[in-house]
Amino acid sequence: MANGFFTGSQLKVPETPRLVVIEWLDSRQPVPAWQFIGAIEAPTVCNCLSVGFLVFESDDAKVLAPNLADTDSDDMQASGTITIPNCSIKRVTDISQPLAETA
């Protein structure tokens, strides 16, 4: 890992991305105003669902993309990616068959 970022050799890139739902936990948005500590309510986390093509996996995280382009080439593109830390993931569920080749 150079400069805190993964290099391509550290990622597992699937040849045919799977369409999945990832159930995961996230933090709540920070409270913008000052609060008395005694008034802070019991903390809760956000239960999240993200749907997309699983385009990268590493030991630390999974990356989903809702959009793929150039799916018929060796140099596929993705946009709108989200990186989800594995420590936050509760479950990964496949929701389709792998992409079929077009005639």
PDB file as gemmi writes it, atoms N, CA and C in Angstrom:
CRYST1    1.000    1.000    1.000  90.00  90.00  90.00 P 1                      
ATOM      1  N   MET A   1       0.862  -1.165   0.000  1.00  0.00           N  
ATOM      2  CA  MET A   1       0.000   0.000   0.000  1.00  0.00           C  
ATOM      3  C   MET A   1       0.903   1.221   0.000  1.00  0.00           C  
ATOM      4  N   ALA A   2       0.824   2.046  -1.022  1.00  0.00           N  
ATOM      5  CA  ALA A   2       1.626   3.258  -1.122  1.00  0.00           C  
ATOM      6  C   ALA A   2       0.765   4.469  -0.815  1.00  0.00           C  
ATOM      7  N   ASN A   3       1.252   5.336   0.036  1.00  0.00           N  
ATOM      8  CA  ASN A   3       0.535   6.565   0.390  1.00  0.00           C  
ATOM      9  C   ASN A   3      -0.880   6.302   0.893  1.00  0.00           C  
ATOM     10  N   GLY A   4      -1.111   5.162   1.524  1.00  0.00           N  
ATOM     11  CA  GLY A   4      -2.427   4.859   2.073  1.00  0.00           C  
ATOM     12  C   GLY A   4      -3.427   4.344   1.056  1.00  0.00           C  
ATOM     13  N   PHE A   5      -3.012   4.170  -0.201  1.00  0.00           N  
ATOM     14  CA  PHE A   5      -3.918   3.698  -1.236  1.00  0.00           C  
ATOM     15  C   PHE A   5      -3.484   2.325  -1.715  1.00  0.00           C  
ATOM     16  N   PHE A   6      -4.441   1.531  -2.177  1.00  0.00           N  
ATOM     17  CA  PHE A   6      -4.130   0.215  -2.696  1.00  0.00           C  
ATOM     18  C   PHE A   6      -3.631   0.335  -4.121  1.00  0.00           C  
ATOM     19  N   THR A   7      -2.701  -0.532  -4.472  1.00  0.00           N  
ATOM     20  CA  THR A   7      -2.278  -0.626  -5.861  1.00  0.00           C  
ATOM     21  C   THR A   7      -3.030  -1.783  -6.488  1.00  0.00           C  
ATOM     22  N   GLY A   8      -3.052  -1.833  -7.801  1.00  0.00           N  
ATOM     23  CA  GLY A   8      -3.783  -2.875  -8.505  1.00  0.00           C  
ATOM     24  C   GLY A   8      -3.380  -4.274  -8.098  1.00  0.00           C  
ATOM     25  N   SER A   9      -2.099  -4.487  -7.766  1.00  0.00           N  
ATOM     26  CA  SER A   9      -1.647  -5.825  -7.403  1.00  0.00           C  
ATOM     27  C   SER A   9      -2.195  -6.267  -6.048  1.00  0.00           C  
ATOM     28  N   GLN A  10      -2.700  -5.337  -5.233  1.00  0.00           N  
ATOM     29  CA  GLN A  10      -3.239  -5.694  -3.929  1.00  0.00           C  
ATOM     30  C   GLN A  10      -4.747  -5.937  -3.972  1.00  0.00           C  
ATOM     31  N   LEU A  11      -5.370  -5.740  -5.123  1.00  0.00           N  
ATOM     32  CA  LEU A  11      -6.809  -5.908  -5.252  1.00  0.00           C  
ATOM     33  C   LEU A  11      -7.123  -7.145  -6.059  1.00  0.00           C  
ATOM     34  N   LYS A  12      -8.232  -7.793  -5.700  1.00  0.00           N  
ATOM     35  CA  LYS A  12      -8.727  -8.911  -6.487  1.00  0.00           C  
ATOM     36  C   LYS A  12      -9.804  -8.357  -7.414  1.00  0.00           C  
ATOM     37  N   VAL A  13      -9.521  -8.316  -8.707  1.00  0.00           N  
ATOM     38  CA  VAL A  13     -10.449  -7.767  -9.679  1.00  0.00           C  
ATOM     39  C   VAL A  13     -11.167  -8.917 -10.382  1.00  0.00           C  
ATOM     40  N   PRO A  14     -12.488  -9.048 -10.189  1.00  0.00           N  
ATOM     41  CA  PRO A  14     -13.203 -10.138 -10.843  1.00  0.00           C  
ATOM     42  C   PRO A  14     -13.295  -9.902 -12.343  1.00  0.00           C  
ATOM     43  N   GLU A  15     -13.225 -10.990 -13.130  1.00  0.00           N  
ATOM     44  CA  GLU A  15     -13.337 -10.862 -14.579  1.00  0.00           C  
ATOM     45  C   GLU A  15     -14.754 -10.444 -14.963  1.00  0.00           C  
ATOM     46  N   THR A  16     -15.743 -11.036 -14.335  1.00  0.00           N  
ATOM     47  CA  THR A  16     -17.136 -10.679 -14.569  1.00  0.00           C  
ATOM     48  C   THR A  16     -17.717 -10.232 -13.231  1.00  0.00           C  
ATOM     49  N   PRO A  17     -17.934  -8.921 -13.066  1.00  0.00           N  
ATOM     50  CA  PRO A  17     -18.437  -8.438 -11.776  1.00  0.00           C  
ATOM     51  C   PRO A  17     -19.792  -9.039 -11.421  1.00  0.00           C  
ATOM     52  N   ARG A  18     -19.954  -9.407 -10.145  1.00  0.00           N  
ATOM     53  CA  ARG A  18     -21.226  -9.933  -9.644  1.00  0.00           C  
ATOM     54  C   ARG A  18     -22.097  -8.757  -9.213  1.00  0.00           C  
ATOM     55  N   LEU A  19     -23.401  -8.887  -9.434  1.00  0.00           N  
ATOM     56  CA  LEU A  19     -24.356  -7.906  -8.937  1.00  0.00           C  
ATOM     57  C   LEU A  19     -24.761  -8.361  -7.540  1.00  0.00           C  
ATOM     58  N   VAL A  20     -24.532  -7.500  -6.535  1.00  0.00           N  
ATOM     59  CA  VAL A  20     -24.741  -7.894  -5.146  1.00  0.00           C  
ATOM     60  C   VAL A  20     -25.454  -6.800  -4.353  1.00  0.00           C  
ATOM     61  N   VAL A  21     -25.989  -7.218  -3.205  1.00  0.00           N  
ATOM     62  CA  VAL A  21     -26.462  -6.303  -2.176  1.00  0.00           C  
ATOM     63  C   VAL A  21     -25.508  -6.475  -1.002  1.00  0.00           C  
ATOM     64  N   ILE A  22     -24.978  -5.363  -0.503  1.00  0.00           N  
ATOM     65  CA  ILE A  22     -24.145  -5.410   0.693  1.00  0.00           C  
ATOM     66  C   ILE A  22     -24.907  -4.736   1.824  1.00  0.00           C  
ATOM     67  N   GLU A  23     -25.093  -5.489   2.914  1.00  0.00           N  
ATOM     68  CA  GLU A  23     -25.683  -4.939   4.134  1.00  0.00           C  
ATOM     69  C   GLU A  23     -24.520  -4.561   5.045  1.00  0.00           C  
ATOM     70  N   TRP A  24     -24.519  -3.294   5.502  1.00  0.00           N  
ATOM     71  CA  TRP A  24     -23.382  -2.822   6.277  1.00  0.00           C  
ATOM     72  C   TRP A  24     -23.791  -1.754   7.270  1.00  0.00           C  
ATOM     73  N   LEU A  25     -22.897  -1.493   8.215  1.00  0.00           N  
ATOM     74  CA  LEU A  25     -23.145  -0.504   9.251  1.00  0.00           C  
ATOM     75  C   LEU A  25     -22.310   0.745   8.985  1.00  0.00           C  
ATOM     76  N   ASP A  26     -22.913   1.903   9.253  1.00  0.00           N  
ATOM     77  CA  ASP A  26     -22.212   3.169   9.069  1.00  0.00           C  
ATOM     78  C   ASP A  26     -22.471   4.052  10.284  1.00  0.00           C  
ATOM     79  N   SER A  27     -21.660   5.057  10.436  1.00  0.00           N  
ATOM     80  CA  SER A  27     -21.850   6.003  11.533  1.00  0.00           C  
ATOM     81  C   SER A  27     -22.943   7.004  11.170  1.00  0.00           C  
ATOM     82  N   ARG A  28     -23.442   7.702  12.167  1.00  0.00           N  
ATOM     83  CA  ARG A  28     -24.425   8.767  11.945  1.00  0.00           C  
ATOM     84  C   ARG A  28     -23.697  10.052  11.585  1.00  0.00           C  
ATOM     85  N   GLN A  29     -24.414  10.968  10.967  1.00  0.00           N  
ATOM     86  CA  GLN A  29     -23.867  12.270  10.624  1.00  0.00           C  
ATOM     87  C   GLN A  29     -23.512  13.016  11.912  1.00  0.00           C  
ATOM     88  N   PRO A  30     -22.385  13.714  11.924  1.00  0.00           N  
ATOM     89  CA  PRO A  30     -22.020  14.465  13.121  1.00  0.00           C  
ATOM     90  C   PRO A  30     -23.079  15.509  13.482  1.00  0.00           C  
ATOM     91  N   VAL A  31     -23.274  15.705  14.764  1.00  0.00           N  
ATOM     92  CA  VAL A  31     -24.188  16.744  15.249  1.00  0.00           C  
ATOM     93  C   VAL A  31     -23.451  18.072  15.141  1.00  0.00           C  
ATOM     94  N   PRO A  32     -24.004  19.054  14.425  1.00  0.00           N  
ATOM     95  CA  PRO A  32     -23.264  20.289  14.161  1.00  0.00           C  
ATOM     96  C   PRO A  32     -23.181  21.269  15.338  1.00  0.00           C  
ATOM     97  N   ALA A  33     -24.093  21.170  16.273  1.00  0.00           N  
ATOM     98  CA  ALA A  33     -24.136  22.151  17.358  1.00  0.00           C  
ATOM     99  C   ALA A  33     -23.458  21.614  18.619  1.00  0.00           C  
ATOM    100  N   TRP A  34     -23.067  22.531  19.492  1.00  0.00           N  
ATOM    101  CA  TRP A  34     -22.544  22.151  20.801  1.00  0.00           C  
ATOM    102  C   TRP A  34     -23.652  21.501  21.616  1.00  0.00           C  
ATOM    103  N   GLN A  35     -23.278  20.479  22.407  1.00  0.00           N  
ATOM    104  CA  GLN A  35     -24.224  19.788  23.277  1.00  0.00           C  
ATOM    105  C   GLN A  35     -23.593  19.604  24.645  1.00  0.00           C  
ATOM    106  N   PHE A  36     -24.430  19.618  25.674  1.00  0.00           N  
ATOM    107  CA  PHE A  36     -23.951  19.212  26.981  1.00  0.00           C  
ATOM    108  C   PHE A  36     -23.806  17.699  26.950  1.00  0.00           C  
ATOM    109  N   ILE A  37     -22.707  17.191  27.455  1.00  0.00           N  
ATOM    110  CA  ILE A  37     -22.440  15.756  27.414  1.00  0.00           C  
ATOM    111  C   ILE A  37     -23.562  14.969  28.075  1.00  0.00           C  
ATOM    112  N   GLY A  38     -24.139  15.496  29.150  1.00  0.00           N  
ATOM    113  CA  GLY A  38     -25.232  14.810  29.823  1.00  0.00           C  
ATOM    114  C   GLY A  38     -26.495  14.716  28.989  1.00  0.00           C  
ATOM    115  N   ALA A  39     -26.619  15.515  27.928  1.00  0.00           N  
ATOM    116  CA  ALA A  39     -27.811  15.504  27.079  1.00  0.00           C  
ATOM    117  C   ALA A  39     -27.655  14.600  25.854  1.00  0.00           C  
ATOM    118  N   ILE A  40     -26.480  14.035  25.656  1.00  0.00           N  
ATOM    119  CA  ILE A  40     -26.254  13.176  24.485  1.00  0.00           C  
ATOM    120  C   ILE A  40     -27.017  11.871  24.669  1.00  0.00           C  
ATOM    121  N   GLU A  41     -27.793  11.515  23.642  1.00  0.00           N  
ATOM    122  CA  GLU A  41     -28.598  10.290  23.686  1.00  0.00           C  
ATOM    123  C   GLU A  41     -27.740   9.069  23.356  1.00  0.00           C  
ATOM    124  N   ALA A  42     -28.264   7.900  23.698  1.00  0.00           N  
ATOM    125  CA  ALA A  42     -27.563   6.648  23.420  1.00  0.00           C  
ATOM    126  C   ALA A  42     -27.249   6.558  21.932  1.00  0.00           C  
ATOM    127  N   PRO A  43     -26.037   6.192  21.587  1.00  0.00           N  
ATOM    128  CA  PRO A  43     -25.660   6.152  20.172  1.00  0.00           C  
ATOM    129  C   PRO A  43     -26.319   4.997  19.420  1.00  0.00           C  
ATOM    130  N   THR A  44     -26.605   5.236  18.165  1.00  0.00           N  
ATOM    131  CA  THR A  44     -27.087   4.202  17.259  1.00  0.00           C  
ATOM    132  C   THR A  44     -26.284   4.293  15.977  1.00  0.00           C  
ATOM    133  N   VAL A  45     -26.258   3.223  15.233  1.00  0.00           N  
ATOM    134  CA  VAL A  45     -25.582   3.212  13.941  1.00  0.00           C  
ATOM    135  C   VAL A  45     -26.631   3.119  12.841  1.00  0.00           C  
ATOM    136  N   CYS A  46     -26.226   3.434  11.626  1.00  0.00           N  
ATOM    137  CA  CYS A  46     -27.109   3.318  10.460  1.00  0.00           C  
ATOM    138  C   CYS A  46     -26.944   1.929   9.853  1.00  0.00           C  
ATOM    139  N   ASN A  47     -28.058   1.231   9.656  1.00  0.00           N  
ATOM    140  CA  ASN A  47     -28.045  -0.001   8.877  1.00  0.00           C  
ATOM    141  C   ASN A  47     -28.215   0.408   7.422  1.00  0.00           C  
ATOM    142  N   CYS A  48     -27.265   0.031   6.578  1.00  0.00           N  
ATOM    143  CA  CYS A  48     -27.258   0.470   5.182  1.00  0.00           C  
ATOM    144  C   CYS A  48     -27.368  -0.714   4.232  1.00  0.00           C  
ATOM    145  N   LEU A  49     -27.948  -0.462   3.068  1.00  0.00           N  
ATOM    146  CA  LEU A  49     -27.977  -1.410   1.955  1.00  0.00           C  
ATOM    147  C   LEU A  49     -27.392  -0.702   0.748  1.00  0.00           C  
ATOM    148  N   SER A  50     -26.438  -1.336   0.102  1.00  0.00           N  
ATOM    149  CA  SER A  50     -25.873  -0.807  -1.137  1.00  0.00           C  
ATOM    150  C   SER A  50     -25.951  -1.900  -2.187  1.00  0.00           C  
ATOM    151  N   VAL A  51     -26.345  -1.518  -3.398  1.00  0.00           N  
ATOM    152  CA  VAL A  51     -26.506  -2.454  -4.511  1.00  0.00           C  
ATOM    153  C   VAL A  51     -25.577  -2.023  -5.634  1.00  0.00           C  
ATOM    154  N   GLY A  52     -24.881  -2.982  -6.212  1.00  0.00           N  
ATOM    155  CA  GLY A  52     -24.018  -2.648  -7.343  1.00  0.00           C  
ATOM    156  C   GLY A  52     -23.207  -3.840  -7.781  1.00  0.00           C  
ATOM    157  N   PHE A  53     -22.348  -3.577  -8.754  1.00  0.00           N  
ATOM    158  CA  PHE A  53     -21.437  -4.596  -9.253  1.00  0.00           C  
ATOM    159  C   PHE A  53     -20.196  -4.605  -8.372  1.00  0.00           C  
ATOM    160  N   LEU A  54     -19.820  -5.771  -7.884  1.00  0.00           N  
ATOM    161  CA  LEU A  54     -18.649  -5.913  -7.027  1.00  0.00           C  
ATOM    162  C   LEU A  54     -17.414  -5.899  -7.930  1.00  0.00           C  
ATOM    163  N   VAL A  55     -16.784  -4.722  -8.047  1.00  0.00           N  
ATOM    164  CA  VAL A  55     -15.695  -4.559  -9.011  1.00  0.00           C  
ATOM    165  C   VAL A  55     -14.310  -4.770  -8.412  1.00  0.00           C  
ATOM    166  N   PHE A  56     -14.148  -4.609  -7.100  1.00  0.00           N  
ATOM    167  CA  PHE A  56     -12.866  -4.860  -6.445  1.00  0.00           C  
ATOM    168  C   PHE A  56     -13.101  -5.419  -5.053  1.00  0.00           C  
ATOM    169  N   GLU A  57     -12.163  -6.267  -4.616  1.00  0.00           N  
ATOM    170  CA  GLU A  57     -12.150  -6.764  -3.246  1.00  0.00           C  
ATOM    171  C   GLU A  57     -10.707  -6.754  -2.763  1.00  0.00           C  
ATOM    172  N   SER A  58     -10.517  -6.422  -1.511  1.00  0.00           N  
ATOM    173  CA  SER A  58      -9.209  -6.557  -0.878  1.00  0.00           C  
ATOM    174  C   SER A  58      -9.436  -7.130   0.505  1.00  0.00           C  
ATOM    175  N   ASP A  59      -8.370  -7.299   1.264  1.00  0.00           N  
ATOM    176  CA  ASP A  59      -8.510  -7.789   2.633  1.00  0.00           C  
ATOM    177  C   ASP A  59      -9.217  -6.768   3.512  1.00  0.00           C  
ATOM    178  N   ASP A  60      -9.218  -5.497   3.099  1.00  0.00           N  
ATOM    179  CA  ASP A  60      -9.774  -4.423   3.917  1.00  0.00           C  
ATOM    180  C   ASP A  60     -11.142  -3.915   3.482  1.00  0.00           C  
ATOM    181  N   ALA A  61     -11.479  -4.038   2.187  1.00  0.00           N  
ATOM    182  CA  ALA A  61     -12.701  -3.396   1.706  1.00  0.00           C  
ATOM    183  C   ALA A  61     -13.219  -4.047   0.433  1.00  0.00           C  
ATOM    184  N   LYS A  62     -14.472  -3.708   0.116  1.00  0.00           N  
ATOM    185  CA  LYS A  62     -15.104  -4.085  -1.149  1.00  0.00           C  
ATOM    186  C   LYS A  62     -15.525  -2.796  -1.848  1.00  0.00           C  
ATOM    187  N   VAL A  63     -15.484  -2.806  -3.181  1.00  0.00           N  
ATOM    188  CA  VAL A  63     -15.880  -1.636  -3.963  1.00  0.00           C  
ATOM    189  C   VAL A  63     -17.035  -2.030  -4.874  1.00  0.00           C  
ATOM    190  N   LEU A  64     -18.151  -1.282  -4.757  1.00  0.00           N  
ATOM    191  CA  LEU A  64     -19.325  -1.482  -5.613  1.00  0.00           C  
ATOM    192  C   LEU A  64     -19.412  -0.352  -6.622  1.00  0.00           C  
ATOM    193  N   ALA A  65     -19.899  -0.686  -7.805  1.00  0.00           N  
ATOM    194  CA  ALA A  65     -20.153   0.305  -8.849  1.00  0.00           C  
ATOM    195  C   ALA A  65     -21.573   0.114  -9.361  1.00  0.00           C  
ATOM    196  N   PRO A  66     -22.388   1.185  -9.364  1.00  0.00           N  
ATOM    197  CA  PRO A  66     -23.740   1.053  -9.902  1.00  0.00           C  
ATOM    198  C   PRO A  66     -23.765   1.090 -11.429  1.00  0.00           C  
ATOM    199  N   ASN A  67     -22.685   1.563 -12.038  1.00  0.00           N  
ATOM    200  CA  ASN A  67     -22.645   1.747 -13.490  1.00  0.00           C  
ATOM    201  C   ASN A  67     -21.376   1.140 -14.067  1.00  0.00           C  
ATOM    202  N   LEU A  68     -21.550   0.367 -15.154  1.00  0.00           N  
ATOM    203  CA  LEU A  68     -20.423  -0.191 -15.887  1.00  0.00           C  
ATOM    204  C   LEU A  68     -20.530   0.220 -17.343  1.00  0.00           C  
ATOM    205  N   ALA A  69     -19.393   0.446 -17.977  1.00  0.00           N  
ATOM    206  CA  ALA A  69     -19.359   0.774 -19.402  1.00  0.00           C  
ATOM    207  C   ALA A  69     -18.242  -0.025 -20.073  1.00  0.00           C  
ATOM    208  N   ASP A  70     -18.297  -0.087 -21.386  1.00  0.00           N  
ATOM    209  CA  ASP A  70     -17.316  -0.851 -22.162  1.00  0.00           C  
ATOM    210  C   ASP A  70     -17.249  -2.294 -21.662  1.00  0.00           C  
ATOM    211  N   THR A  71     -18.420  -2.871 -21.397  1.00  0.00           N  
ATOM    212  CA  THR A  71     -18.482  -4.224 -20.840  1.00  0.00           C  
ATOM    213  C   THR A  71     -18.023  -5.293 -21.822  1.00  0.00           C  
ATOM    214  N   ASP A  72     -17.878  -4.930 -23.084  1.00  0.00           N  
ATOM    215  CA  ASP A  72     -17.418  -5.886 -24.086  1.00  0.00           C  
ATOM    216  C   ASP A  72     -15.925  -5.757 -24.361  1.00  0.00           C  
ATOM    217  N   SER A  73     -15.216  -4.951 -23.573  1.00  0.00           N  
ATOM    218  CA  SER A  73     -13.783  -4.782 -23.793  1.00  0.00           C  
ATOM    219  C   SER A  73     -12.992  -5.318 -22.606  1.00  0.00           C  
ATOM    220  N   ASP A  74     -11.675  -5.403 -22.783  1.00  0.00           N  
ATOM    221  CA  ASP A  74     -10.796  -5.832 -21.696  1.00  0.00           C  
ATOM    222  C   ASP A  74     -10.517  -4.704 -20.718  1.00  0.00           C  
ATOM    223  N   ASP A  75     -10.965  -3.482 -21.042  1.00  0.00           N  
ATOM    224  CA  ASP A  75     -10.697  -2.315 -20.211  1.00  0.00           C  
ATOM    225  C   ASP A  75     -12.018  -1.679 -19.782  1.00  0.00           C  
ATOM    226  N   MET A  76     -12.817  -2.445 -19.006  1.00  0.00           N  
ATOM    227  CA  MET A  76     -14.130  -2.007 -18.554  1.00  0.00           C  
ATOM    228  C   MET A  76     -14.002  -0.765 -17.679  1.00  0.00           C  
ATOM    229  N   GLN A  77     -15.029   0.089 -17.686  1.00  0.00           N  
ATOM    230  CA  GLN A  77     -15.064   1.283 -16.860  1.00  0.00           C  
ATOM    231  C   GLN A  77     -16.198   1.188 -15.837  1.00  0.00           C  
ATOM    232  N   ALA A  78     -16.061   1.922 -14.735  1.00  0.00           N  
ATOM    233  CA  ALA A  78     -17.092   1.992 -13.702  1.00  0.00           C  
ATOM    234  C   ALA A  78     -17.207   3.433 -13.233  1.00  0.00           C  
ATOM    235  N   SER A  79     -18.422   3.833 -12.830  1.00  0.00           N  
ATOM    236  CA  SER A  79     -18.595   5.171 -12.258  1.00  0.00           C  
ATOM    237  C   SER A  79     -19.473   5.078 -11.017  1.00  0.00           C  
ATOM    238  N   GLY A  80     -19.366   6.085 -10.153  1.00  0.00           N  
ATOM    239  CA  GLY A  80     -20.190   6.144  -8.952  1.00  0.00           C  
ATOM    240  C   GLY A  80     -19.821   5.111  -7.910  1.00  0.00           C  
ATOM    241  N   THR A  81     -18.547   4.736  -7.832  1.00  0.00           N  
ATOM    242  CA  THR A  81     -18.147   3.666  -6.920  1.00  0.00           C  
ATOM    243  C   THR A  81     -18.248   4.080  -5.460  1.00  0.00           C  
ATOM    244  N   ILE A  82     -18.466   3.085  -4.602  1.00  0.00           N  
ATOM    245  CA  ILE A  82     -18.454   3.261  -3.153  1.00  0.00           C  
ATOM    246  C   ILE A  82     -17.546   2.183  -2.572  1.00  0.00           C  
ATOM    247  N   THR A  83     -16.684   2.582  -1.644  1.00  0.00           N  
ATOM    248  CA  THR A  83     -15.798   1.665  -0.950  1.00  0.00           C  
ATOM    249  C   THR A  83     -16.367   1.416   0.444  1.00  0.00           C  
ATOM    250  N   ILE A  84     -16.578   0.139   0.764  1.00  0.00           N  
ATOM    251  CA  ILE A  84     -17.156  -0.239   2.055  1.00  0.00           C  
ATOM    252  C   ILE A  84     -16.134  -1.077   2.810  1.00  0.00           C  
ATOM    253  N   PRO A  85     -15.735  -0.639   4.008  1.00  0.00           N  
ATOM    254  CA  PRO A  85     -14.775  -1.427   4.785  1.00  0.00           C  
ATOM    255  C   PRO A  85     -15.354  -2.788   5.175  1.00  0.00           C  
ATOM    256  N   ASN A  86     -14.555  -3.839   5.052  1.00  0.00           N  
ATOM    257  CA  ASN A  86     -15.021  -5.184   5.411  1.00  0.00           C  
ATOM    258  C   ASN A  86     -15.468  -5.273   6.863  1.00  0.00           C  
ATOM    259  N   CYS A  87     -14.845  -4.496   7.751  1.00  0.00           N  
ATOM    260  CA  CYS A  87     -15.230  -4.567   9.162  1.00  0.00           C  
ATOM    261  C   CYS A  87     -16.644  -4.031   9.396  1.00  0.00           C  
ATOM    262  N   SER A  88     -17.204  -3.301   8.433  1.00  0.00           N  
ATOM    263  CA  SER A  88     -18.564  -2.770   8.546  1.00  0.00           C  
ATOM    264  C   SER A  88     -19.613  -3.663   7.892  1.00  0.00           C  
ATOM    265  N   ILE A  89     -19.169  -4.649   7.114  1.00  0.00           N  
ATOM    266  CA  ILE A  89     -20.087  -5.480   6.326  1.00  0.00           C  
ATOM    267  C   ILE A  89     -20.692  -6.590   7.176  1.00  0.00           C  
ATOM    268  N   LYS A  90     -22.042  -6.651   7.146  1.00  0.00           N  
ATOM    269  CA  LYS A  90     -22.774  -7.712   7.837  1.00  0.00           C  
ATOM    270  C   LYS A  90     -23.007  -8.908   6.911  1.00  0.00           C  
ATOM    271  N   ARG A  91     -23.326  -8.613   5.632  1.00  0.00           N  
ATOM    272  CA  ARG A  91     -23.667  -9.701   4.708  1.00  0.00           C  
ATOM    273  C   ARG A  91     -23.533  -9.212   3.267  1.00  0.00           C  
ATOM    274  N   VAL A  92     -23.122 -10.125   2.385  1.00  0.00           N  
ATOM    275  CA  VAL A  92     -23.083  -9.879   0.940  1.00  0.00           C  
ATOM    276  C   VAL A  92     -23.964 -10.934   0.296  1.00  0.00           C  
ATOM    277  N   THR A  93     -24.942 -10.494  -0.507  1.00  0.00           N  
ATOM    278  CA  THR A  93     -25.884 -11.407  -1.152  1.00  0.00           C  
ATOM    279  C   THR A  93     -25.856 -11.201  -2.659  1.00  0.00           C  
ATOM    280  N   ASP A  94     -25.641 -12.297  -3.410  1.00  0.00           N  
ATOM    281  CA  ASP A  94     -25.730 -12.228  -4.875  1.00  0.00           C  
ATOM    282  C   ASP A  94     -27.189 -12.028  -5.263  1.00  0.00           C  
ATOM    283  N   ILE A  95     -27.424 -11.164  -6.239  1.00  0.00           N  
ATOM    284  CA  ILE A  95     -28.805 -10.934  -6.678  1.00  0.00           C  
ATOM    285  C   ILE A  95     -29.031 -11.236  -8.153  1.00  0.00           C  
ATOM    286  N   SER A  96     -28.019 -11.761  -8.841  1.00  0.00           N  
ATOM    287  CA  SER A  96     -28.230 -12.129 -10.237  1.00  0.00           C  
ATOM    288  C   SER A  96     -27.189 -13.132 -10.698  1.00  0.00           C  
ATOM    289  N   GLN A  97     -27.405 -13.627 -11.887  1.00  0.00           N  
ATOM    290  CA  GLN A  97     -26.423 -14.442 -12.549  1.00  0.00           C  
ATOM    291  C   GLN A  97     -25.314 -13.518 -13.063  1.00  0.00           C  
ATOM    292  N   PRO A  98     -24.109 -14.060 -13.330  1.00  0.00           N  
ATOM    293  CA  PRO A  98     -23.062 -13.229 -13.927  1.00  0.00           C  
ATOM    294  C   PRO A  98     -23.522 -12.642 -15.254  1.00  0.00           C  
ATOM    295  N   LEU A  99     -22.928 -11.537 -15.643  1.00  0.00           N  
ATOM    296  CA  LEU A  99     -23.288 -10.910 -16.927  1.00  0.00           C  
ATOM    297  C   LEU A  99     -23.050 -11.884 -18.059  1.00  0.00           C  
ATOM    298  N   ALA A 100     -24.033 -11.999 -18.949  1.00  0.00           N  
ATOM    299  CA  ALA A 100     -23.928 -12.893 -20.102  1.00  0.00           C  
ATOM    300  C   ALA A 100     -23.258 -12.154 -21.259  1.00  0.00           C  
ATOM    301  N   GLU A 101     -22.548 -12.885 -22.066  1.00  0.00           N  
ATOM    302  CA  GLU A 101     -21.940 -12.291 -23.252  1.00  0.00           C  
ATOM    303  C   GLU A 101     -23.047 -12.005 -24.264  1.00  0.00           C  
ATOM    304  N   THR A 102     -22.949 -10.862 -24.939  1.00  0.00           N  
ATOM    305  CA  THR A 102     -23.942 -10.511 -25.955  1.00  0.00           C  
ATOM    306  C   THR A 102     -23.475 -11.010 -27.307  1.00  0.00           C  
ATOM    307  N   ALA A 103     -24.436 -11.332 -28.142  1.00  0.00           N  
ATOM    308  CA  ALA A 103     -24.113 -11.878 -29.464  1.00  0.00           C  
ATOM    309  C   ALA A 103     -23.681 -10.793 -30.408  1.00  0.00           C  
TER     310      ALA A 103                                                      
END                                                                             
